[in-house]
Amino acid sequence: MSTTEIHQGGERAGAPGTAPVTRHEGPGLRRREARAGYLFVLPFMLVFVAMLVVPLVYSGYLSFFRERLIGGVTFVGLENYVRAVQDSTFIGGVLRMAQFLVIQVPVMLGLALVFALILDSGRLHLQRFARLSIFVPYAVPGVIAALMWGYLYGRDFGPFAQAARALGGSAPNFLSHELMLYSIMNIVTWSFVGYNMIILYAALRSIPTELYEAAKVDGAGELRVAWSIKIPAIRPALLLTTIFSVIGTFQLFNEPNILRTIAPNVIGVGYTPNIYAYNLAFIGREVNYAAAIAFLLGFVIMVVSYVVQLLALRKERAS
């Protein structure tokens, strides 16, 4: 219970001869404080409801309807979802993103972890410059990054191709059917290694230094400390970055959509689920089916995220 000191005789606090009188806060004051707290939260809640909850509910509503040439908009129940499950274009995009997840995410998080451990060791010269250099690509907008790498990948005008021709050889076609997915992986890795590194580095900085000192007294080297103390201590941060990466993978849109203008024969309308939903809604005018695709994609993300958390929990219990 907080108190307010009222000093008698009009004397200043701390003056000799004063005796503090305790006044208990009543329920009215607590109610006023609660209302003030709600007022501070209100702007966020209004934006959250208007920009997320309302569109989400409306999209869910749209997904249960279908616009027909004869009869107009009619209620079809789960028909759009059944169609999506049987849609080879949507399923192909989901499987492609699953392949992306299995290959790209471990590479990206592995690099982020290595950089975070190197920075945390304190043995790196120009540490602030190195930390900023690793993080800077994340500050580049995804559209700009895709345009830049699209230029670098160019078979006719890109610097890789020009350097290869200058050496008397030929550069691989990074925008071919075989290499396009890996080229996009490279762009995403380049962009998000720094972001994940900052999260892991912040987690490393919160580990008590006494653990390192005790390990060094026992004769443990830097690698042993990193493997036995640092990495286990930042498992929650690793899980967080993994979940973020799962969500980002299945929502991939900017990079393939930009590269599609350079290689339209390689990246089709259903290359990723998000591109497919976008084309359905704004080009094919199938808004209801696009809403069902979006909700089904959200369900896929939820299931994969849950499986990742479950595997992490089992591994933690086993260790």
N, C-alpha and C positions, 0 to 999 in steps of 0.2 A: 504494500500500500504506500503510494508516494505521499509526502507531506509537504506543507508550506510553513515556513517559519515566520511568525508575526512577532515583531519585537515591540515591547511595551515602551511607552513614554516618548514615542517618536524618535528614539535614538537609532543610530545606524547599526547594521549587523556587525557583531563582533565588539561593540563598545562594552566597557565594563559595566557590570550591574544589570545587564539585560538578560532576560530569561525567555527562551524560545517557547512559543505556544503552538501546539500541534493542531492543525485543522484537517480533518479527514475529508477526502474527496467523496462527494456524493455520487449517486447513480446518474444525476443529470450531467455532470462533467464527463463521465465515461461515455455517455450517449453522444455528447457533442464531439468528443474525440473520435468515436466510431464513424460519425457522419462525415467528419473531415477526412478520415482515411478513405471512405467510399468516394468522396469527391475527387481525391487524387487519382484513384483507380479508374474513375468513370471515363475519361478520354480514351484510355487504352481499350476499355471494354466496348465502347461505341465503335471504334475503328475495327476491333476484332470481330464483332458481330456483323457489321456492315460489309466488311471486305472478305470475311472467311465463312462465317456461319451461314449467313443468308445465301451467298452464291452456292455453297455446298448443299444446302437444303433444296434450293431451286434446281440444281443439277440432278439431284436424286429424284426429284419430282419429274423432270423431263425424261429421265431414263426409262420411265414406265409407260411412255407414250410413243406413238409413231405417226408421222404425217404421211397420209396416203393421197394419191391423186384423186381418188374417188372416196369421199367420206370425210376428208379433212383429217384433223388430229384425233386419234382414237386411243383409248387405253388398251395396252397390249400386255400388261403385267411384266413377266420375266422374259418375254420373247426376245428383247434386245440383248439380254445377257446370254441366253441360249445361242443366239446368233454369233455373239462375240467368242464364245467358247469354241465354236465350230469354224471360226474365221481363220483360215490359214495365214493370212497376212498379219493379223494381230498376234497369233501364236508364234509366227516366225520372228516378229520383232521382240517379243518377250524372251524367246530363247537366245536371240542375238545379244540382248542385254545381259542375260544370265552368263553367257560366255565372256562378255565384257567384264562382268563382276568378278568372275573366278580368276581372270588373268590380271586385270588392271589394278583392282583394289589392293591385293597383297603387295604388288610392286610399289604402288604409291605410298601405302602406309609403312612399308619396310624402309623406303627412302626417308620418309618423314621421321621415323623412329631413329634411324642412324644419324641424321642431321641433329635431332634433338639431343641425343646422347653426346655427340661431339661438342655441341655448344655447352651442354651442362658440365662437361669435364673441365672446362676452363683452360684447356691447353691450346686452344685455337687463337692464333694471332688475329687482330682486327675483328674481334668477336661481334661487335655491334654492326660493322659493315657486312660481315658474313650473314648475320641473322636477317638484316634488311634485304640483302641480295636474294636470299632464298624466299623471302616473303613477297617481294615486289611483283612477281608474276601473278599472284592472286589479285593484286590491285588492278590488273589489266582486265577490262570487261571481256566476257566470253566471246562476244561478236568480234571484237578487235583481235583477240588471240586467234580465233579461227581464220580470220582474214590474213593475219600475218603468217600463220603456218601454211595456209593455202598457197600463199606466194612462195614460201620456202619449198613446198612440195612440188611446185609447178615443173612439169617435164620439159617444157619449151623455154620458160623464162626464169625458173627458180635457180637460186645460187648453187644448190646441190647438183642440179643437172649441168649447169655451166662449169662447175669445178670438175665434174666427171669428164665432160667433153674436152676440157683443157688438158686433162691427164691422158686423153686418148681412149677413154672408156665410156660407159653409159651408166647413168644412175638408175636405180630401180624405180619403177612407177609406183610411187607411194599412194596414188589415188586409184589404183586398180582394184578389182573385185577382191583379190587375195590379200591386199595390204591395207585397204581402206579402214577396216575396223582397228587395226593396230596403229594406223596414223592418228585416228581419233583418240585412242588410248594415250598416245604420246602427248597430244594437246592437253587432255584432261589432267594427266600426271604433272605436266609442266605447270599447269595453272594452280593445282590444289595441294601440291606437296608442302608449300610454305604455310598454307592455312592449317593443315593438320600438324605440321611441325610446331607451330606456335602453341596449339592446344597441348601437345605432349610435353613441350618444353616447360610450359607453365605448371603442368602436373609434376614434372621432375623437380622444379624449384621448391615445391611444397614439401618434399621429403625431408625429414629431420636429418641434419648433418651428423648427428651422433651415430646414426647407423653406419655411415661411411667410415667414421673414425674407428668404431668397434671392429668393422670388417678389416680395415687396414692393420689394426693391431694384431689380428689373427693371421695376417700375412696374405690377404686377398689382394689381387691386382685389379686394375681398372676394368678389364673384361669380366672378371669374376664378380665384381661389385655391380656392374651393369646387368649381368645375367641373373644374379641371385637376389639383388635388392631393388635396383631401379625398375626393371621391367615388371616384376610382380607387383611393385607398389603403384604402378600407373595403369593397371589393368582396367579400372573404370574409364579412364581417359581413352585407352585403346578401344574399348567397347563403344564408347560414344562416337569416336571418329569412324568406326566401322559401320555403325548404324547410319550416320550421316552419309557415308559413301554408298551404302545400299540404296538409300532414298535418291541420292543424286544420280546414280547409275540408271535406275529405271525411269527417271524423269529427264534423261538426256535429250536435249533439243537443239540448243544454239549451234554447237559445233557441227553436227551432221547437216543441219539445215543450211548453214553457210557453205559448207563444202559441196552441198548438192548443186549449187549454182556453177561450180567448177566441173564437177563430174556428175551430171544428171543421170547418166546411164548406169551409174554404180549405186547411187543412193536413191532408192525409190520412195514412193509415198508411204510405205510401211516399214521403213528402215528401223525406226524406233517406235514404240507405242505412242509416245507423245506426238511425234510427227504425223502418225496415222490419225490420231484423234483430231489434230489441228486441220488436216486436209479434209477429213470427213465433215467437220463443222463449218469451215470457212470456204471450202472449194466445192465439196459435194453437197453442201446444204443438208446434211443428215445430222442435225443437232442432237436429236434424241439418241441416236445410236452412238454418237461421239461421247455423250454424257455417260452412257452405259460402259463404253470402253474406258473412260477415265475412272469410273468407280471400280471397275474390275481390276484396273491397274493398281489402284490404291489398296485393294484387297491383297493382290500379289505382294506389294511392298510390305504390308502388315505381316503376312505369313513369313516372308523371308526374314524380316527383322526379328520376329519372334523366334524363329529357328536359330538365328545367330545368337540371340541372348540366351536361349536354352543351352546351346553348345558351350557358350562361355561360362555359364553357371555350373554345368556339369564338370568342366575342366577345372574350375576353381575348387569345387568340392573334392575332386579326385586328388588335387595337389595338397 
